[in-house]
Amino acid sequence: MGPVGEVRLTGITHDSRQVRPGDLYAALPGRRFHGADFAAEAARRGAVAILTSPDGAERARATGLPVLTVPDPRARLGEVAAWVYSEPARDLLLLGVTGTNGKTTCGFLLESGLRAGGHRTGLVGTVETRVAGQTLPSARTTPEATDLQALFAVMRERGVTAVAMEVSSHALVLNRVAGVRFDIAAFTNLSQDHLDFHADMEDYFRAKAMLFTPERAGLGVVNVDDPYGRRLAGQARIPIVTYSPSGDPAADWRAEEVSLRPTGSVFRVVGPGGARAQASVRLPGMFNVANALCAIVMLVAAGVPLDRAAEGVGAVSGVPGRMERIEAGQPFLAVVDYAHTPDAVETLLKSLREVTKGALYVVVGCGGDRDQGKRPLMGEAAARLADVAVFTNDNPRSEDPMAILAAMREGAERVPPARRAEIVVEPDRARAIALAVARAGPGDAVVVAGKGHEQGQEVQGVVRPFDDRIALREAIRGRGPLPRTTDPTTETR
């Protein structure tokens, strides 16, 4: 490590504001500023050495601290952070899940199954981070490399033995999981999302496939019902175990005798060598059967007995913002879900249609400053599969909300009028939810899609408090006359 090897390091951070005495400060190049611009502040806060790029070296040396210079410090950050914390991940059983949809639910199911298998557990994901039962907030799906290694060190210190973790494509491309080798990595599915970050679907797939290399994982668990999963299973350079929620007999593991219910599903798990177990998942929809099967296969691969794995998965009563049922005395099904991709919206609505006797209402929007190509696709899916689709704001961020809604409506108009849902445009999200609730009757279903567990709505750089679950519950309790839309753009089927 050069001059840094002569200094005792107790931590590492890439944020000068978070420096503590004894830290290595990683001064990284950025789009607008270079971390070396804040080297003096880091030194004042107690940094004892600096890691930076050649173009930041002079500013870093001006602090008088030892400086380690590497061509691409961001790419080395995970490796260096692991070294600073004495390789904490090596003392943990690491199970990572990647894919467009299902990561969060799989993570929750995995953690429960690991506990059932006798492990002291950790969870790293979109909704929350947990360390031996203590819950911490999550800022992103996969933490930055410095934060991740620090988290692993805390987990090791608190006696955690196994960790379930979501692994995003951003994390793989941006080296957030550099220096981490997962014992088992799973692939759930791949569909359009994040094309504001990835050049195209091929680039997106390549990012996901990065996890299934000898440097990143020891074993892969892959859903071969998904076409990208079949492709991955054929080209991965690590041993692969396949699973099929649809019951494909060619897969190593499969789900059979699936019974879907409004409150969850039961199914039989069938595996190699005559392995069989009855399993259940207390989350509705066929896609949650897929998530449960993925978790069970990973758990068995990790050494948890099959029956114990199924028991642990079946013990999870819910996942925040993932097919989360809202009960407030209403005579219809009310659900909040994080579905924010075309495939997720389609899967969600098809699953709800299977358990809904009456009309299906969906309230949905699309985020601003994100993949614009998925907006018409989400609008089309909602218009094709619901009875009433209420288009509303999600997180418009810096974009014009009405332009986003227009793109969704353009997609909806691709559906032939005879098969198209009634389309209502109501930009105000709370009013949109209230509108759907006011119209729902016995046997119907109302689903609010897109934001899930989120507790804020971002508009023009301002995040105001907003929680779909609270808004839906309040709308149910305050049900009255049909609210008048602020933008009365409706179209009857």
N, C-alpha and C positions, 0 to 999 in steps of 0.2 A: 504493500500500500504506500510505499515511499515515505515521505515525511510524516504522514498521518500515523504510521505505525509507531512512532515515538510518543504519541499523545494518547492518553486514556479517554476513550469515548464512551459516553453513557446513553447516547441517543442520536437520532438523525432526523432532520426535517428540511423540507424544501420551501417552507414559509417563514420568512424572517420574523414575522410577528409571533410565531409559535416557538421560537428558539428558547431553550432552557440551558442553564449552565452545564457544560460538559458535552453539548451537542456538536455533531458535524453538520454544518450548514451546506446544503446542496443548492448552489447558485445556478439555476438553470436558465438557458435562453428561452425567451417567450416571444409572442407575436408583437407586443408593444414595448415591453421592458425586458431587461436582462436581470436575472436574480442577483448578479454581481453589483447592480446599482444599490442593493440593500445590504451589502456585505458589512458596512460599518454598523448598521443597526443590529445585525446579527451578532457582531462582535460585542457590542454594548450589552446585549442580552445574555452573553455568556458563552457564545460559540467558541470552541477551542481549535477548530480547523474548518477548512472550506473545500468542497468539491465543486469544480466548475469546468467550463469549456475553455479552449484556448483564447477566445475573444473576451472572456471575462477574467482571465488570470491576472492581468495588471491591476484591475480594480480590487480583486480579492487580496492580492499581495500587499496593497496599500494598508490593509488592516494590521499587518505584522503577524498574522496567523499563518500556520503551515497551510499550504495550498496543494491539493491534488488535482492535476489537470488531465482530463481525458477527452477524446474527440467528441463523444456523444454521451454526456453525463446522464441524460434521461434514460438511455438504453441500459446503463450500468447501475442505475439507482436501486433496483430491486436486489441485485447481487450485493451491492455495497451495504444496503440496509440489513440484509440477512447476515452479513459478516459482522456488522456493528452489534447486532443482538444475539450473536453466537448461534446462528442457524436455528431459530426456534421451530420452524416448520418440520425439521427432521424428527422432532419429538412428538409430532401429532399425526394422527391418521387423517389425511386430507381427501375429502370427496368433493369434487367440483362439478357443477352442472352448467352447460351452455346450451343455447338455442334461442330462437326468437320468443317463443312462448313457453310458459311452464316452469321457468327457473325458480321463481319465488316459492311456488307451491311445492315443488320437489324439495327445495331446501328445508321447508318446515316439516315435510313428511320424513325426510332423511334424519333430521335432528331427533325427532320423536323415536324413530326406529333405532337410532344409535343409543339413545337412553334405554330403550327396552332391551338392548343388547348388553347393557352394563357399563356403557361409557359415560364419562363426564364430558358434556358436550359444549361446542361453540357453534354459532351460526353467523354467517356473513352474507348480507343480502340487501335487496332494495328497500324492504319495509323496515327492517331493524337488524341490529347486531346483538347477539347474546353471548355472554361469557359465563359459563357455569350457572345459568339461570338468571343472571343480571342482564337487563335489557338496556341497550344503548341506541341512540338515534343513528340512522344511516343517511349519509349525504349523497351517496351514489351507489349503484349496483355493486361495483367492485372498488374498494378504496385505492388511493394512490399507493405506490410501492412502499414509501416510507411509513405511511400510516398502517398498511397491511402488516408489515413486518413487526411494527411496534405492537399491533393487536395480537399477533401470534405470540409475541414474547409475554404479554399479559396473560394470555390463555395458558401458556406453559406454566407460568408462575402460580396460577390459580388451580392447577391440577387438571386442566382440560386434557382429554386424551384423544378426542375425535372432533373434527370440524366439518360441517356441511356449508358449502360456499357457492354462491352464484358467480359465474365468470362471463362477463360481457365481451362482445367483440371489440369494443373500445379498449377494454382492459388488456386484451391480447395485443392489439396493434400498438397501443401506447405504452407497452411494457410495464403495466401495473403489476402483473404477476410474474415478471422476470425474477429469477432466483427462487421460484416456487415449483416444486414437482409434486403433482397430485398422485396419490396412490391409485385413485379411480376417477375417471372423468366421464361424464355422460353427455350425450347429444340428444335433445328432445325433438327438435324440428327446425325448419328454416322457411321463412316466408318474408314478404317484402316489409322492410323497416330499415331505418337508419341510412337510407340512400342519400341523405344530406352529408353523411360521413364517408360511406363507401361509394366507390365509383359506380358499381352496378351489383347485381346479385352474385355474379361470379367472384367479385372482390369480397363481398360479404361472406360467401362460403369459404373462401381461402382464409379469411380471418378466423372463422370458427374452427377450421381444420388445423390451425396452428396449435391447438390444445392437444391434438392427438398425435404427438411426436414423442420419441423416447426422452427428449429433454424435459418435456412438460408433464407427462403422465405415464404411469406404469401399465394401466389397463383401461380400455375404452368400453363403455356401455352405450349402444347405439340403437335408436328407434328405426327399424327398417320398414315401417309403414310409410315413412317420409322418404320421398325420392332423393333428397339430398343425403339422408341418413344411409340409404342403400349405397350411394356413391361413396360416402365416407367410409363405410364398412369395407368396401373393396380396395380402398387406397391407403388407409391408415397404416402407419409404420409401427404400431404397437398391437399387442393381442386385443381382439375385439370380441365382446359378448353382445349378441343381438337380442332385441325384444320386439314383440309385435302385439300391440293392444287389440288389433283386429283378429288375432288368433292364427296368423300365418304359421303353418306347421314347419316351415323351413327355418324359422327363427329359433334361437336357443331357448328363449323364454316367451311365453304367450299368455294372453288372457282368454279364458273360455267361460261359457255359461254366464255371460254378463247380464245383469238385471239392473236397469237404470230406474232410479226413483227420484222424486222431487227433492229428497233430503240427502241423497247420496246413492251409492251403487254397491252391489256385491258381485263378486266374480271369483273364478277359480284360477289360481296361478299354476301353470304347468311348465316344468323346466327339465333340464337334462337328467338322465338316469332315473326317470320315474318320479322326480320331485313334484309334489303337489301340495297345495294348501288353499284353504278357503280364505278369501281376503275381502275387505270392505274399505270404502273410502267415504267419509262423511261430508263430501263435497259433490254436488250434482254435476252431471254431464259426462259424456264419454271421454272428453279430454282429461278429466280428472282420474278416470280409470287409467289412462295412459301415464299420467303423472305418478299415480300410485304404483303401477307396475315398474316404472323406471326406478323409483326409490327402492322397491323391494329387491329388484335385481342388483342394484348397487350395494345394498346392505348385505345380501348373501355373499356377494363377491368380497365384501369387507370382513367376512367371517361371522356375521350375525346369523343364527339359525333361522331357517325359513319361517317357521311358525312364529318365532319371536319378532322377526322383521314385519310380518303381516300384522301382528298384534300392535306393534308400535305405530305403523302407518294408519291403522284403523282408529287409533286413539286421538288423532288430530280432529278437533271439532270444527275448526275453521281457520282460514288464513285471511288476515286483514285485507279487504278490498279485492279479494279473489272469490268470485261467486258468493259474496257475503250476503246472507239473507238478513233482511230488516223486518223485524216483527213489531208491529205497533197496533195489533188488534184488527188489521185490515182483512177483508175476505179474498184477497188476491196475493199472488206471490210477488215479493219486492226484493230486488237483488241489485247490488253494486258490484261492478267488475272492472278490472284494469284494462280490459280489451281496448287496445289503441292501434291495432294493425288490421289490415283487411282480413287476413286469415283468422285472427283472434275474434273479430266481430262476427264473421261467418260461423265459426265454430261455436261461439257463445249462443247465437240466435238459434242455430240448429239444435243445440242441446236443450235450450229452454222450450223450443217448439215440441220436443218429445214429451215434455212433462206438463204442458199447458193445454187445458181443454178449451179455453176461451181465446180472447184476443191477446196478441203479443205487442206490447209497446216498448220501443227503445228510445232512450234519450242519449244522444251521442254528438261529439264534436271532434275536431282535429287540432293538434297543437301547432302553434306558429313557430317559425324559425326551425322547422324540421322538414323531413322528407315530404315535399309537396305532391309527389306522384301518388301517394297513398290516399289522398283526400277523396278524389272521385271514386276510387275503389271502395273505400269505406262507405261512402254515400250509396253506391250501387248495392253493396251487400245489405245494408240496412233496409233499403227500399225493396229489395227482392225477398227478404226473409221475414220482415216484421209486418204487422197489420197497420201500425201507425209508427212512423219514424219522426221524431222531433229532433231537428238539427239545432245545435246550440254551441256556445263558446266552450272551449276546453281551456287551454292556456294560450291565448293568442300571442302572448309575448310582444314583440315589436311590430307584428303584422296587423293589417287591417282585418278585423274580425269578419266583416261582411264579405271580403274576398275569399276567405277560407270557407265560409258557408256557401258561397256561390260555387266553389269547386266541388263541394260535396253534393250540392243540388244538381250540378252538371252530370255527376256520376249517377245520381238517382234517376235522371231522365233517360238513361240508357235502358232502363227496364221498361218493357212494353206496358202501356197504361193499364191494360186489363189485369196485369200481374203485379202492378206497382203498389206499394203501401201508400196510405195517405201521408203526404209529406207536410210537416209543419216546421216553419223556421221561427225560432224564438231565441234571440241572442242571449238574453238574460238566463243564466243556467238555473237559478233557483226557480224562476217562473216556468221554465221548460219542464223541470221536474214536477212542479205543482200541476201543470197542465196535464201531463200524462197520468198522474195520480188521480186527478179529478174525474177523468174519463174511465178509469179502470173499474171493473165490476167483478163479482164473484167468478172464480175460475180463470180470470185473466192473469197476465204477468207483466210487470213493469221492471225493466232493467235499465240502470243508468251506467253507461259504459265510458271508459277512457281514463278516468283519474284514480279510481280505486281507493287506495289508502291515503292519497295525498290530502293535505290539510290546508292548501293554499291555492289561489288562482293568480297567475302572473299576467298582468296587463300593462304594457308600456313600462316595463322595469319595476313595477310595484307589485308585490305579492300580498294580496289581501286574504284574510282567513276565509277558507271555504272547504267544506268537507261534504262530499256527496252523500255520505251516510247520514249525517246530521240533517242535511237539506231534505233527503227522502223521508226520514222519520218525521220531521216537522211538517212536511207536505201531507203525509198520511194523517197526522193528528189534527191538522187544520183543514181537512177536506171540506170543501163547500162548493159553491157554484163554479162552473168552468171559468178559469181566469182568462181575461182577454189578452191576446199576445201583443207585445210591443211592436212586432213586425208581422202583421197578419198575412203572411205568405203561406197559404195552404193549398193543397191539391188533393182532391178526393180520389180514391182508388177507382 
